[in-house]
Amino acid sequence: LCRHLRSKGFSDDILSQCGLFTKGKKGELLDLFRGRLMFPIFDVLGKIVAFGGRILADGTPKYINSPETVIYSKQSNLYALNFAKESKEKKMIIVEGYMDVISMHQAGVTNAVASLGTALTERQLDLISRYTEEVVLFYDADADGQAAILRGLQMLLQRGKKHTASTTKI
């Protein structure tokens, strides 16, 4: 990807800022998402603003996400909101990850979004409030998921939102 973008006239300075590359030990640019299944992250208008990547082989970290850039802030976006806002449902379901959202949409539950990291933020709640009055938190039953539900419920209660919370073992 780096070679291709350079051949199209992009400078290393621009490539360093776009969130697709990392610096190697010798200072060279390396594809950040090499060896990973890519998930495009769209803004609410449907424009790609970032990526998530899941490793295909054994290794860590399991997921890598685009860093914060001029056009992307994970605190201000919800994965798949561009699709879920078109749902006829009166509530939005917030889940933990890309695969959770994709599975739900494939099963016909098109009002699901993910919080781009376990922690739900005030900015994400501001964003989702434009499209729904009721929020369902549906996170994993592990310690991180349970803690995220408690934080999310506190934020929703402060806002006076209708809410439901659930955890599931995956």
N, CA and C atoms as a LAMMPS dump frame, in Angstrom:
ITEM: TIMESTEP
0
ITEM: NUMBER OF ATOMS
510
ITEM: BOX BOUNDS ff ff ff
-5.0000000000000000e+02 5.0000000000000000e+02
-5.0000000000000000e+02 5.0000000000000000e+02
-5.0000000000000000e+02 5.0000000000000000e+02
ITEM: ATOMS id mol type element x y z
1 1 1 N 0.828 -1.191 0
2 1 2 C 0 0 0
3 1 3 C 0.871 1.253 0
4 2 1 N 1.93 1.22 0.786
5 2 2 C 2.827 2.375 0.86
6 2 3 C 3.451 2.662 -0.504
7 3 1 N 3.968 1.642 -1.149
8 3 2 C 4.573 1.822 -2.486
9 3 3 C 3.547 2.363 -3.477
10 4 1 N 2.341 1.807 -3.435
11 4 2 C 1.294 2.233 -4.358
12 4 3 C 0.959 3.715 -4.151
13 5 1 N 0.784 4.132 -2.913
14 5 2 C 0.432 5.52 -2.645
15 5 3 C 1.576 6.477 -2.989
16 6 1 N 2.802 6.032 -2.761
17 6 2 C 3.948 6.862 -3.185
18 6 3 C 3.94 7.023 -4.702
19 7 1 N 3.624 5.934 -5.43
20 7 2 C 3.603 6.015 -6.899
21 7 3 C 2.51 6.955 -7.392
22 8 1 N 1.501 7.196 -6.547
23 8 2 C 0.419 8.127 -6.89
24 8 3 C 0.744 9.553 -6.465
25 9 1 N 1.956 9.762 -5.916
26 9 2 C 2.399 11.112 -5.589
27 9 3 C 2.253 11.538 -4.143
28 10 1 N 1.851 10.629 -3.263
29 10 2 C 1.706 10.994 -1.851
30 10 3 C 3.068 10.983 -1.171
31 11 1 N 3.342 12.006 -0.388
32 11 2 C 4.617 12.114 0.319
33 11 3 C 4.593 11.271 1.59
34 12 1 N 5.792 10.935 2.077
35 12 2 C 5.879 10.181 3.326
36 12 3 C 5.279 10.972 4.48
37 13 1 N 5.348 12.275 4.438
38 13 2 C 4.763 13.105 5.486
39 13 3 C 3.25 12.898 5.538
40 14 1 N 2.604 12.941 4.388
41 14 2 C 1.155 12.716 4.33
42 14 3 C 0.828 11.282 4.74
43 15 1 N 1.601 10.311 4.262
44 15 2 C 1.359 8.911 4.601
45 15 3 C 1.492 8.679 6.106
46 16 1 N 2.403 9.373 6.755
47 16 2 C 2.581 9.24 8.2
48 16 3 C 1.383 9.759 8.976
49 17 1 N 0.647 10.682 8.404
50 17 2 C -0.478 11.304 9.1
51 17 3 C -1.823 10.614 8.85
52 18 1 N -1.883 9.726 7.86
53 18 2 C -3.187 9.181 7.452
54 18 3 C -3.691 8.033 8.315
55 19 1 N -2.844 7.464 9.181
56 19 2 C -3.295 6.402 10.063
57 19 3 C -3.228 5.004 9.479
58 20 1 N -2.651 4.856 8.308
59 20 2 C -2.55 3.535 7.678
60 20 3 C -1.176 2.889 7.841
61 21 1 N -0.23 3.641 8.379
62 21 2 C 1.144 3.158 8.454
63 21 3 C 1.725 3.386 9.84
64 22 1 N 2.763 2.62 10.142
65 22 2 C 3.514 2.783 11.375
66 22 3 C 4.991 2.823 11.001
67 23 1 N 5.798 3.359 11.872
68 23 2 C 7.238 3.417 11.595
69 23 3 C 7.905 2.147 12.106
70 24 1 N 8.776 1.572 11.256
71 24 2 C 9.547 0.399 11.64
72 24 3 C 10.746 0.8 12.478
73 25 1 N 11.531 -0.188 12.891
74 25 2 C 12.703 0.062 13.738
75 25 3 C 13.729 0.96 13.058
76 26 1 N 13.778 0.913 11.736
77 26 2 C 14.738 1.725 10.985
78 26 3 C 14.122 3.025 10.495
79 27 1 N 12.909 3.32 10.941
80 27 2 C 12.251 4.558 10.548
81 27 3 C 11.44 4.453 9.267
82 28 1 N 11.419 3.276 8.652
83 28 2 C 10.677 3.091 7.408
84 28 3 C 9.181 2.965 7.698
85 29 1 N 8.357 3.333 6.723
86 29 2 C 6.908 3.199 6.871
87 29 3 C 6.485 1.768 6.569
88 30 1 N 5.673 1.205 7.455
89 30 2 C 5.158 -0.147 7.285
90 30 3 C 3.637 -0.094 7.304
91 31 1 N 3.012 -0.972 6.527
92 31 2 C 1.553 -1.05 6.522
93 31 3 C 1.078 -1.477 7.912
94 32 1 N 0.295 -0.651 8.561
95 32 2 C -0.206 -0.923 9.903
96 32 3 C -1.095 -2.158 9.938
97 33 1 N -1.865 -2.369 8.889
98 33 2 C -2.87 -3.431 8.882
99 33 3 C -2.438 -4.679 8.118
100 34 1 N -1.159 -4.864 7.891
101 34 2 C -0.699 -6.041 7.151
102 34 3 C -1.104 -7.315 7.895
103 35 1 N -1.55 -8.321 7.125
104 35 2 C -1.941 -9.595 7.697
105 35 3 C -3.236 -9.552 8.488
106 36 1 N -4.101 -8.584 8.164
107 36 2 C -5.34 -8.422 8.934
108 36 3 C -6.548 -8.308 8.009
109 37 1 N -7.685 -8.766 8.525
110 37 2 C -8.962 -8.562 7.87
111 37 3 C -9.388 -7.138 8.188
112 38 1 N -9.715 -6.366 7.166
113 38 2 C -9.998 -4.94 7.334
114 38 3 C -11.493 -4.666 7.456
115 39 1 N -11.818 -3.753 8.367
116 39 2 C -13.18 -3.269 8.563
117 39 3 C -13.177 -1.759 8.333
118 40 1 N -13.788 -1.281 7.267
119 40 2 C -13.852 0.173 7.092
120 40 3 C -14.781 0.785 8.135
121 41 1 N -14.39 1.92 8.655
122 41 2 C -15.211 2.653 9.613
123 41 3 C -15.726 3.893 8.898
124 42 1 N -17.045 3.976 8.796
125 42 2 C -17.697 5.079 8.101
126 42 3 C -18.157 6.127 9.105
127 43 1 N -18.17 7.377 8.676
128 43 2 C -18.828 8.386 9.502
129 43 3 C -20.327 8.296 9.25
130 44 1 N -21.103 9.115 9.915
131 44 2 C -22.557 9.042 9.815
132 44 3 C -23.052 9.341 8.394
133 45 1 N -22.239 10.031 7.598
134 45 2 C -22.607 10.348 6.218
135 45 3 C -22.208 9.252 5.234
136 46 1 N -21.523 8.216 5.725
137 46 2 C -21.137 7.105 4.855
138 46 3 C -19.766 7.238 4.229
139 47 1 N -18.947 8.171 4.71
140 47 2 C -17.581 8.318 4.195
141 47 3 C -16.624 7.531 5.079
142 48 1 N -15.689 6.806 4.443
143 48 2 C -14.707 6.044 5.21
144 48 3 C -13.749 7.02 5.878
145 49 1 N -13.635 6.901 7.223
146 49 2 C -12.767 7.8 7.977
147 49 3 C -11.66 7.059 8.717
148 50 1 N -11.756 5.719 8.807
149 50 2 C -10.758 4.943 9.538
150 50 3 C -10.941 3.467 9.207
151 51 1 N -10.103 2.646 9.833
152 51 2 C -10.169 1.201 9.644
153 51 3 C -9.927 0.482 10.961
154 52 1 N -10.486 -0.702 11.052
155 52 2 C -10.14 -1.64 12.106
156 52 3 C -9.604 -2.873 11.407
157 53 1 N -8.706 -3.588 12.05
158 53 2 C -8.15 -4.781 11.442
159 53 3 C -8.004 -5.902 12.447
160 54 1 N -8.501 -7.098 12.086
161 54 2 C -8.372 -8.275 12.943
162 54 3 C -7.315 -9.187 12.357
163 55 1 N -6.41 -9.636 13.215
164 55 2 C -5.32 -10.483 12.757
165 55 3 C -5.88 -11.786 12.175
166 56 1 N -5.293 -12.25 11.08
167 56 2 C -5.763 -13.47 10.416
168 56 3 C -5.086 -14.719 10.969
169 57 1 N -3.859 -14.592 11.436
170 57 2 C -3.124 -15.732 11.991
171 57 3 C -3.045 -15.563 13.511
172 58 1 N -2.27 -16.429 14.141
173 58 2 C -2.044 -16.259 15.574
174 58 3 C -1.186 -15.025 15.785
175 59 1 N -1.405 -14.355 16.868
176 59 2 C -0.588 -13.195 17.198
177 59 3 C -1.376 -12.167 17.978
178 60 1 N -0.679 -11.154 18.367
179 60 2 C -1.295 -10.057 19.107
180 60 3 C -0.802 -8.744 18.529
181 61 1 N -1.499 -7.699 18.704
182 61 2 C -2.832 -7.661 19.281
183 61 3 C -3.856 -8.244 18.307
184 62 1 N -4.964 -8.71 18.869
185 62 2 C -6.011 -9.319 18.044
186 62 3 C -6.605 -8.291 17.089
187 63 1 N -6.86 -7.077 17.603
188 63 2 C -7.415 -5.99 16.789
189 63 3 C -6.484 -4.792 16.808
190 64 1 N -6.376 -4.125 15.672
191 64 2 C -5.687 -2.844 15.572
192 64 3 C -6.679 -1.878 14.939
193 65 1 N -6.745 -0.7 15.475
194 65 2 C -7.63 0.331 14.936
195 65 3 C -6.811 1.516 14.463
196 66 1 N -7.367 2.251 13.522
197 66 2 C -6.718 3.481 13.067
198 66 3 C -6.506 4.397 14.262
199 67 1 N -5.392 5.109 14.248
200 67 2 C -5.192 6.1 15.306
201 67 3 C -6.081 7.323 15.058
202 68 1 N -6.175 8.163 16.064
203 68 2 C -6.905 9.423 15.904
204 68 3 C -6.198 10.246 14.828
205 69 1 N -6.987 10.823 13.93
206 69 2 C -6.445 11.676 12.873
207 69 3 C -7.292 12.947 12.793
208 70 1 N -6.97 13.788 11.847
209 70 2 C -7.731 15.014 11.637
210 70 3 C -9.189 14.695 11.308
211 71 1 N -9.438 13.577 10.621
212 71 2 C -10.81 13.251 10.208
213 71 3 C -11.46 12.141 11.044
214 72 1 N -10.737 11.563 11.987
215 72 2 C -11.298 10.451 12.751
216 72 3 C -11.024 10.574 14.24
217 73 1 N -12.086 10.505 15
218 73 2 C -12.012 10.415 16.452
219 73 3 C -12.944 9.282 16.871
220 74 1 N -12.393 8.231 17.475
221 74 2 C -13.249 7.103 17.841
222 74 3 C -14.296 7.507 18.861
223 75 1 N -14.031 8.526 19.649
224 75 2 C -15 8.993 20.635
225 75 3 C -16.197 9.677 20.004
226 76 1 N -16.069 10.07 18.742
227 76 2 C -17.13 10.822 18.071
228 76 3 C -17.812 10.041 16.958
229 77 1 N -17.556 8.745 16.875
230 77 2 C -18.139 7.909 15.828
231 77 3 C -18.703 6.638 16.444
232 78 1 N -19.664 6.059 15.756
233 78 2 C -20.209 4.755 16.115
234 78 3 C -20.155 3.879 14.874
235 79 1 N -19.604 2.688 15.014
236 79 2 C -19.476 1.79 13.878
237 79 3 C -20.861 1.403 13.363
238 80 1 N -21.095 1.609 12.079
239 80 2 C -22.317 1.241 11.345
240 80 3 C -23.498 2.177 11.608
241 81 1 N -23.276 3.33 12.239
242 81 2 C -24.383 4.269 12.432
243 81 3 C -24.927 4.744 11.094
244 82 1 N -24.059 4.83 10.101
245 82 2 C -24.513 5.244 8.769
246 82 3 C -25.573 4.291 8.213
247 83 1 N -25.517 3.024 8.598
248 83 2 C -26.527 2.048 8.186
249 83 3 C -27.697 2.007 9.169
250 84 1 N -27.382 1.956 10.458
251 84 2 C -28.41 1.782 11.488
252 84 3 C -29.388 2.951 11.555
253 85 1 N -28.946 4.142 11.198
254 85 2 C -29.845 5.304 11.27
255 85 3 C -31.006 5.175 10.28
256 86 1 N -30.875 4.297 9.285
257 86 2 C -31.925 4.073 8.291
258 86 3 C -32.939 3.025 8.75
259 87 1 N -32.659 2.378 9.869
260 87 2 C -33.546 1.338 10.385
261 87 3 C -34.901 1.932 10.76
262 88 1 N -35.909 1.125 10.63
263 88 2 C -37.265 1.547 11.006
264 88 3 C -37.513 1.39 12.509
265 89 1 N -36.573 0.764 13.213
266 89 2 C -36.718 0.545 14.653
267 89 3 C -36.658 1.864 15.41
268 90 1 N -37.301 1.896 16.576
269 90 2 C -37.343 3.111 17.381
270 90 3 C -36.218 3.17 18.408
271 91 1 N -35.381 2.138 18.458
272 91 2 C -34.263 2.131 19.395
273 91 3 C -32.997 1.686 18.682
274 92 1 N -31.858 1.996 19.302
275 92 2 C -30.559 1.572 18.783
276 92 3 C -29.933 0.62 19.79
277 93 1 N -29.295 -0.409 19.266
278 93 2 C -28.587 -1.381 20.088
279 93 3 C -27.097 -1.1 19.948
280 94 1 N -26.426 -0.888 21.07
281 94 2 C -24.984 -0.65 21.046
282 94 3 C -24.286 -1.909 21.535
283 95 1 N -23.397 -2.447 20.701
284 95 2 C -22.629 -3.644 21.024
285 95 3 C -21.149 -3.283 21.045
286 96 1 N -20.307 -4.267 21.363
287 96 2 C -18.879 -3.983 21.523
288 96 3 C -18.094 -3.876 20.225
289 97 1 N -18.308 -4.784 19.286
290 97 2 C -17.36 -4.855 18.191
291 97 3 C -17.946 -4.953 16.807
292 98 1 N -17.035 -4.871 15.836
293 98 2 C -17.404 -4.927 14.415
294 98 3 C -18.162 -6.194 14.082
295 99 1 N -17.626 -7.339 14.517
296 99 2 C -18.242 -8.614 14.177
297 99 3 C -19.625 -8.754 14.81
298 100 1 N -19.808 -8.19 15.999
299 100 2 C -21.134 -8.202 16.626
300 100 3 C -22.134 -7.461 15.741
301 101 1 N -21.756 -6.278 15.283
302 101 2 C -22.642 -5.468 14.431
303 101 3 C -22.91 -6.18 13.113
304 102 1 N -21.871 -6.669 12.487
305 102 2 C -22.027 -7.32 11.189
306 102 3 C -22.948 -8.536 11.312
307 103 1 N -22.748 -9.348 12.346
308 103 2 C -23.602 -10.526 12.563
309 103 3 C -25.053 -10.123 12.758
310 104 1 N -25.27 -9.072 13.533
311 104 2 C -26.646 -8.631 13.781
312 104 3 C -27.301 -8.12 12.505
313 105 1 N -26.565 -7.333 11.737
314 105 2 C -27.133 -6.813 10.488
315 105 3 C -27.437 -7.958 9.521
316 106 1 N -26.554 -8.962 9.449
317 106 2 C -26.806 -10.116 8.591
318 106 3 C -28.048 -10.877 9.021
319 107 1 N -28.341 -10.861 10.318
320 107 2 C -29.522 -11.551 10.848
321 107 3 C -30.775 -10.683 10.774
322 108 1 N -30.652 -9.493 10.199
323 108 2 C -31.813 -8.622 10.028
324 108 3 C -32.014 -7.596 11.135
325 109 1 N -31.117 -7.56 12.109
326 109 2 C -31.194 -6.562 13.18
327 109 3 C -30.347 -5.369 12.736
328 110 1 N -30.968 -4.465 12.01
329 110 2 C -30.222 -3.39 11.344
330 110 3 C -30.091 -2.125 12.172
331 111 1 N -30.546 -2.154 13.411
332 111 2 C -30.431 -0.985 14.277
333 111 3 C -29.292 -1.137 15.283
334 112 1 N -28.264 -1.919 14.939
335 112 2 C -27.12 -2.15 15.821
336 112 3 C -25.925 -1.317 15.382
337 113 1 N -25.21 -0.808 16.375
338 113 2 C -23.968 -0.065 16.164
339 113 3 C -22.956 -0.541 17.199
340 114 1 N -21.679 -0.206 17.005
341 114 2 C -20.649 -0.53 17.998
342 114 3 C -19.963 0.752 18.434
343 115 1 N -19.488 0.714 19.667
344 115 2 C -18.923 1.92 20.27
345 115 3 C -17.441 2.14 19.982
346 116 1 N -16.839 1.362 19.098
347 116 2 C -15.435 1.538 18.698
348 116 3 C -14.496 1.496 19.901
349 117 1 N -14.571 0.438 20.614
350 117 2 C -13.875 0.278 21.881
351 117 3 C -14.96 0.05 22.91
352 118 1 N -14.666 -0.636 23.965
353 118 2 C -15.706 -1.003 24.91
354 118 3 C -16.368 0.202 25.553
355 119 1 N -15.621 1.249 25.837
356 119 2 C -16.164 2.387 26.578
357 119 3 C -17.025 3.285 25.687
358 120 1 N -18.256 3.471 26.094
359 120 2 C -19.17 4.394 25.435
360 120 3 C -18.827 5.803 25.901
361 121 1 N -18.852 6.773 24.991
362 121 2 C -18.476 8.136 25.358
363 121 3 C -19.671 9.08 25.285
364 122 1 N -19.54 10.217 25.942
365 122 2 C -20.583 11.247 25.893
366 122 3 C -20.804 11.726 24.459
367 123 1 N -19.728 11.872 23.7
368 123 2 C -19.871 12.321 22.306
369 123 3 C -20.627 11.297 21.467
370 124 1 N -20.395 10.003 21.735
371 124 2 C -21.148 8.974 21.014
372 124 3 C -22.626 9.034 21.384
373 125 1 N -22.918 9.289 22.652
374 125 2 C -24.32 9.432 23.059
375 125 3 C -24.947 10.674 22.435
376 126 1 N -24.185 11.757 22.319
377 126 2 C -24.695 12.946 21.623
378 126 3 C -25.063 12.596 20.19
379 127 1 N -24.19 11.841 19.537
380 127 2 C -24.401 11.454 18.147
381 127 3 C -25.628 10.553 18.002
382 128 1 N -25.715 9.521 18.811
383 128 2 C -26.832 8.58 18.682
384 128 3 C -28.155 9.229 19.059
385 129 1 N -28.115 10.236 19.917
386 129 2 C -29.337 10.932 20.34
387 129 3 C -30.039 11.632 19.182
388 130 1 N -29.311 11.896 18.126
389 130 2 C -29.921 12.509 16.94
390 130 3 C -30.855 11.538 16.218
391 131 1 N -30.688 10.235 16.47
392 131 2 C -31.401 9.223 15.693
393 131 3 C -32.33 8.337 16.512
394 132 1 N -32.26 8.416 17.84
395 132 2 C -33.114 7.553 18.651
396 132 3 C -33.322 8.136 20.039
397 133 1 N -34.395 7.707 20.658
398 133 2 C -34.684 8.084 22.045
399 133 3 C -34.374 6.943 23.008
400 134 1 N -34.27 5.72 22.472
401 134 2 C -34.055 4.551 23.322
402 134 3 C -32.78 3.831 22.918
403 135 1 N -31.984 3.468 23.914
404 135 2 C -30.7 2.81 23.688
405 135 3 C -30.669 1.495 24.447
406 136 1 N -30.214 0.453 23.764
407 136 2 C -30.012 -0.859 24.378
408 136 3 C -28.515 -1.137 24.372
409 137 1 N -27.953 -1.384 25.545
410 137 2 C -26.539 -1.759 25.648
411 137 3 C -26.465 -3.276 25.71
412 138 1 N -25.708 -3.875 24.803
413 138 2 C -25.629 -5.338 24.696
414 138 3 C -24.169 -5.713 24.527
415 139 1 N -23.471 -5.833 25.654
416 139 2 C -22.035 -6.087 25.644
417 139 3 C -21.731 -7.506 26.103
418 140 1 N -20.486 -7.917 25.917
419 140 2 C -20.041 -9.235 26.351
420 140 3 C -20.145 -9.347 27.871
421 141 1 N -20.226 -10.576 28.368
422 141 2 C -20.387 -10.817 29.803
423 141 3 C -19.065 -10.823 30.563
424 142 1 N -17.96 -10.531 29.891
425 142 2 C -16.675 -10.485 30.595
426 142 3 C -16.599 -9.222 31.462
427 143 1 N -15.524 -9.105 32.23
428 143 2 C -15.392 -7.977 33.163
429 143 3 C -15.427 -6.631 32.439
430 144 1 N -14.754 -6.53 31.289
431 144 2 C -14.758 -5.276 30.533
432 144 3 C -16.165 -4.918 30.058
433 145 1 N -16.894 -5.903 29.55
434 145 2 C -18.251 -5.66 29.075
435 145 3 C -19.184 -5.24 30.202
436 146 1 N -19.068 -5.888 31.34
437 146 2 C -19.907 -5.536 32.484
438 146 3 C -19.607 -4.125 32.975
439 147 1 N -18.314 -3.785 33.052
440 147 2 C -17.938 -2.437 33.493
441 147 3 C -18.446 -1.396 32.498
442 148 1 N -18.37 -1.715 31.211
443 148 2 C -18.835 -0.783 30.174
444 148 3 C -20.339 -0.558 30.279
445 149 1 N -21.083 -1.603 30.568
446 149 2 C -22.537 -1.459 30.727
447 149 3 C -22.855 -0.54 31.904
448 150 1 N -22.162 -0.719 33.01
449 150 2 C -22.419 0.13 34.181
450 150 3 C -22.123 1.595 33.882
451 151 1 N -20.998 1.86 33.229
452 151 2 C -20.661 3.253 32.845
453 151 3 C -21.692 3.804 31.873
454 152 1 N -22.051 3 30.885
455 152 2 C -23.032 3.437 29.896
456 152 3 C -24.389 3.726 30.515
457 153 1 N -24.819 2.862 31.433
458 153 2 C -26.099 3.081 32.105
459 153 3 C -26.09 4.367 32.922
460 154 1 N -24.989 4.634 33.592
461 154 2 C -24.885 5.879 34.357
462 154 3 C -25.032 7.092 33.447
463 155 1 N -24.368 7.06 32.3
464 155 2 C -24.472 8.179 31.358
465 155 3 C -25.902 8.322 30.836
466 156 1 N -26.531 7.188 30.511
467 156 2 C -27.899 7.239 30.001
468 156 3 C -28.882 7.742 31.058
469 157 1 N -28.706 7.306 32.302
470 157 2 C -29.582 7.773 33.383
471 157 3 C -29.451 9.278 33.584
472 158 1 N -28.228 9.787 33.484
473 158 2 C -28.013 11.234 33.626
474 158 3 C -28.711 12.005 32.52
475 159 1 N -28.854 11.393 31.372
476 159 2 C -29.497 12.047 30.237
477 159 3 C -31.007 11.821 30.226
478 160 1 N -31.494 10.938 31.081
479 160 2 C -32.919 10.645 31.103
480 160 3 C -33.374 9.802 29.927
481 161 1 N -32.472 9.034 29.347
482 161 2 C -32.804 8.18 28.198
483 161 3 C -33.478 6.9 28.645
484 162 1 N -34.362 6.382 27.779
485 162 2 C -34.853 5.021 27.964
486 162 3 C -33.688 4.104 27.654
487 163 1 N -33.531 3.069 28.421
488 163 2 C -32.374 2.201 28.228
489 163 3 C -32.671 0.779 28.684
490 164 1 N -31.896 -0.125 28.142
491 164 2 C -31.91 -1.532 28.52
492 164 3 C -30.472 -1.987 28.476
493 165 1 N -30.111 -2.878 29.362
494 165 2 C -28.745 -3.4 29.352
495 165 3 C -28.798 -4.915 29.4
496 166 1 N -27.856 -5.533 28.697
497 166 2 C -27.773 -6.979 28.692
498 166 3 C -26.345 -7.388 28.419
499 167 1 N -25.948 -8.52 28.949
500 167 2 C -24.666 -9.095 28.603
501 167 3 C -24.913 -10.478 28.041
502 168 1 N -23.951 -10.967 27.286
503 168 2 C -24.078 -12.296 26.722
504 168 3 C -22.726 -12.972 26.732
505 169 1 N -22.71 -14.259 26.931
506 169 2 C -21.465 -15.014 26.829
507 169 3 C -21.282 -15.431 25.392
508 170 1 N -20.12 -15.164 24.875
509 170 2 C -19.85 -15.47 23.471
510 170 3 C -18.848 -16.603 23.403
